[in-house]
């Protein structure tokens, strides 16, 4: 054994005495002498000066597992325990992700037919609010501003509690004109936000939009400063769809008697559509402190975004092209 010579050299050895008077020292069992500082022991058989180096843990026996036996025996149970814990954590993560996807589908279904929240009943609003709260507690990106790439792209507004939008969403203002889409397009590379409201009527479609810059103020909060408003050029339709009736102040008005008159308008609209559509949009500046606001992103993944405004209003947006837009 490689350790025999240096360890044995630490003793002053004498010639063994073989007389009977020394029989008491001729024990077959070795005497273990501790050697410092390396914490090993020397086994010396007095009758023949046999030296054996042994590790301290050998006193537990070669078959003792977990007490100085094989290294694998010592770490084996712990590795098995860690593996079980990892499996349990993985199962819980999968269950949480499945529950989140279920909540998203339920929320999308609850939003259907609410006209972005305008026509939602108080009971439906309470249900939507509860679903939003549950999703916020499961936010897979608790620091969304540290994953700005997820914000990129076009988002469609599907629900809001912001009462300032309700007059815009209300169809009673103009029976023939409706809000076709409200969207927000974000570019995190240039830190720009483009908000757009698209209107649709029987004769044309147009849009009202704003351009803004945003600054990251915290892992969840962004400060938005609106810089410019844009009124899009009306796009006249080549084919006019005349509804059978319109509702004004709760009463239905039959449009069939004037359908023939409106058919002639269709021909005129078709001839001037190209001329009007070629005109540039009208742009105007938005100065002042009132053109600023902030938003907290409280839930964000590849399909769904939930934000809360400085007035406590909530906004639910779904990424363009997501299956959640067709629940």
Secondary structure, DSSP 8 states (H G I E B T S, - for coil): -TTHHHHHTTS-------SGGGGGG--SS-EEEEETTTTEEEEEETTTTEEEEEEGGGGG-TT-TTSSS-HHHHHHHHHHHHHHHHHHHHHHHHHHHHHHHHHHHHHHHHHTTSTTTTT--HHHHHHHHHHHHHHHHT-S-TTGGG-GGGG-EEEEEEEE--GGGHHHH-TTS-TTEEEEEEEEEEETTTTEEEEEEEEEESSEEEEEEEEEEEEE-SSSEEEEEEEEEEE---EE-SS----SEEEETTEEEE-GGGHHHHHHHHHHHHHHHHHHHTS--EEEE--SGGGEEEEEEEEE-SSEEEEEETTS-EEEEEETT-GGGG-
